[in-house]
Amino acid sequence: MTSYLEFEKPLAEIEGKAEELRAMARANEEMDVEKEAAALDKKAAQMLKDLYKDLSAWRKCQVARHPDRPHCKDHINALFTQYTPLAGDRNFADDHAVMGGLARFNDRPVMVIGHEKGHDTATRISRNFGMARPEGYRKAIRLMQMADKFGIPVITLIDTPGAYPGKGAEERGQSEAIARSTQTCLGIKVPLISIVIGEGGSGGAVGFAAGDRVAMLEHSIYSVISPEGCASILWKDAEKMREAAEALRLTAQDLKKLAVIDRIIKEPLGGAQRDREATFNAVRTEIELMLSELSSKNGADLVKARRQKFLDMGSKGLAA
């Protein structure tokens, strides 16, 4: 069953009517409704195109959070073979909000790490809605160091509203773990490709995203804070999240102009959830290109260029 966002309600009505007509025809074979249903399909297709022609920042936030949007586990299953999950930080516990392990991409060994939100109530609770605790970042550090030791490229998939802000996480050193994870990203001597597939929230995202190449899916978002959190701080009113979303410059298009990211990965019309296979194919193509660009560089050059990329980020964006 298709889930519709708030701004897609007119589209839901038209597509629902077309499906009702076809359901009636299936129940009564003498009915011929295909002409009327096809007209509704055509109208729905045009409406979908119009709705997604120029999405506001807030609507992009909604699309990035769509419940049917493919998550980290979906991308791993579609893009990688022989995925072998590796668990635990060897210190406290295994954080289910972060998944990672060895895999093959086009038969090439890689280490893949990402945030996983879950797809239903039970898995979302188990995965803590993609909000990692310190042990999640320490697990990521362990896996990145392992990849570095064996000369394996690292691919990170970012999809989190932010690191978990709970009391226990703070007691176990949340900020230190994120900082160490970011430091590890900047220091490993193997190619590091980071892709924001949904939400890239706060330091919780940066801990996985300090890569040689940073890409975003077309309707994903990447920001220091959520629009709701920003509105609560600036205006003491979370309902001003639309204004906050515009001010934060959190869309892929804005961030590409500011030189915060390197690539925008095209999504199917209507968002990644409308055609998962096309989304996976687009992500696969971009990973192939980025790996190809980085494969000829030695470790010292990768680290030097990666560090300089982030040091230059603000000045280049402002100059542009």
Long-range contacts (C-beta under 8 A, 24 or more apart in sequence): 2-68, 3-66, 3-67, 3-68, 3-273, 5-59, 5-62, 5-63, 5-66, 6-62, 7-51, 7-59, 7-62, 8-51, 10-47, 11-44, 11-47, 11-48, 11-51, 14-40, 14-43, 14-44, 14-47, 15-40, 15-44, 18-44, 48-269, 48-270, 49-269, 52-269, 52-270, 52-271, 55-219, 56-242, 56-245, 56-246, 57-221, 57-227, 57-242, 57-245, 57-246, 57-248, 57-249, 57-250, 57-251, 57-254, 58-227, 58-241, 58-242, 58-245, 58-246, 60-219, 60-220, 60-221, 60-245, 60-250, 60-251, 61-221, 61-227, 61-241, 61-245, 61-250, 63-219, 63-271, 64-198, 64-199, 64-219, 64-220, 64-221, 65-198, 65-199, 66-271, 66-272, 66-273, 67-119, 68-273, 69-197, 69-198, 69-271, 69-272, 69-273, 70-197, 70-272, 70-273, 70-276, 70-279, 70-280, 71-116, 71-117, 71-118, 71-119, 71-130, 71-159, 71-197, 71-198, 72-99, 72-114, 72-115, 72-116, 72-117, 72-157, 72-159, 72-197, 73-99, 73-116, 74-276, 74-280, 75-114, 75-157, 75-197, 75-280, 75-283, 76-103, 76-112, 76-114, 76-157, 78-276, 78-277, 78-280, 79-105, 79-280, 79-283, 79-284, 79-287, 80-104, 80-105, 80-110, 80-112, 81-105, 81-107, 83-112, 86-139, 86-142, 86-143, 86-146, 87-139, 88-135, 88-139, 89-134, 89-135, 89-136, 89-138, 89-139, 89-141, 89-142, 90-138, 90-142, 91-135, 91-138, 92-134, 92-135, 92-138, 92-172, 93-135, 94-135, 94-139, 95-128, 95-132, 95-133, 95-135, 95-136, 95-139, 96-126, 96-127, 96-128, 97-127, 97-128, 97-129, 97-130, 97-131, 97-132, 97-133, 97-136, 97-160, 97-164, 98-132, 98-136, 98-137, 98-139, 98-140, 100-139, 100-140, 100-143, 101-143, 102-152, 105-155, 105-287, 105-291, 106-288, 108-153, 108-291, 109-150, 109-152, 110-147, 110-152, 110-153, 110-154, 110-155, 111-143, 111-144, 111-146, 111-147, 111-152, 111-153, 111-154, 111-155, 112-154, 112-155, 112-156, 112-157, 113-140, 113-143, 113-144, 113-154, 113-155, 113-156, 113-157, 113-208, 114-156, 114-157, 114-158, 114-159, 114-197, 114-208, 115-157, 115-158, 115-159, 115-160, 115-204, 115-208, 116-159, 117-159, 117-160, 117-198, 128-164, 129-161, 130-159, 130-160, 130-161, 130-199, 131-160, 131-161, 131-162, 131-163, 131-164, 131-165, 131-204, 132-160, 132-163, 132-164, 132-204, 132-207, 133-163, 133-164, 133-166, 133-168, 133-169, 133-172, 133-174, 134-169, 134-172, 134-173, 134-174, 134-176, 134-177, 135-172, 135-177, 136-177, 137-163, 137-177, 137-178, 137-180, 137-181, 137-207, 138-177, 138-180, 138-181, 140-181, 140-184, 140-207, 140-208, 141-177, 141-180, 141-181, 141-184, 144-181, 144-184, 144-185, 144-188, 144-192, 145-184, 145-188, 147-188, 147-190, 148-188, 148-189, 148-190, 151-190, 152-190, 153-190, 153-191, 153-192, 153-193, 153-291, 153-294, 153-295, 154-188, 154-190, 154-191, 154-192, 154-193, 154-211, 155-192, 155-193, 155-194, 155-195, 155-287, 156-185, 156-192, 156-193, 156-194, 156-195, 156-208, 156-209, 156-211, 157-195, 157-197, 157-208, 158-194, 158-195, 158-196, 158-197, 158-198, 158-199, 158-200, 158-205, 158-208, 158-209, 158-222, 159-196, 159-197, 159-198, 159-199, 159-200, 160-199, 160-200, 160-201, 160-204, 160-205, 161-199, 161-201, 161-204, 161-226, 162-201, 162-202, 162-203, 162-204, 162-205, 162-225, 162-226, 163-202, 163-203, 163-204, 163-207, 164-204, 175-203, 177-207, 178-203, 178-204, 178-206, 178-207, 179-207, 181-207, 181-208, 182-206, 182-207, 182-210, 185-209, 185-210, 185-211, 185-306, 186-210, 186-303, 186-306, 186-307, 186-310, 187-303, 188-303, 189-298, 189-299, 189-300, 189-302, 189-303, 190-299, 190-302, 191-290, 191-291, 191-294, 191-295, 191-297, 191-302, 192-302, 192-306, 193-287, 193-290, 193-291, 193-294, 195-265, 195-283, 195-286, 195-287, 196-220, 196-221, 196-222, 196-252, 196-261, 197-272, 197-283, 201-225, 201-226, 202-226, 210-306, 210-310, 211-306, 212-290, 212-294, 212-302, 212-305, 212-306, 212-309, 213-262, 213-263, 213-290, 213-293, 213-294, 214-260, 214-261, 214-262, 214-263, 215-261, 215-262, 215-263, 215-264, 215-265, 215-286, 215-290, 216-252, 216-255, 216-256, 216-261, 216-263, 216-264, 216-265, 217-252, 217-264, 217-265, 217-267, 217-272, 217-279, 217-283, 218-252, 218-264, 218-265, 218-266, 218-267, 219-252, 219-267, 219-271, 219-272, 220-252, 221-250, 221-251, 221-252, 222-250, 222-252, 222-255, 222-260, 222-261, 223-248, 223-249, 223-250, 224-248, 257-317, 257-320, 258-317, 258-320, 259-312, 259-313, 259-316, 259-317, 259-320, 260-313, 260-317, 263-290
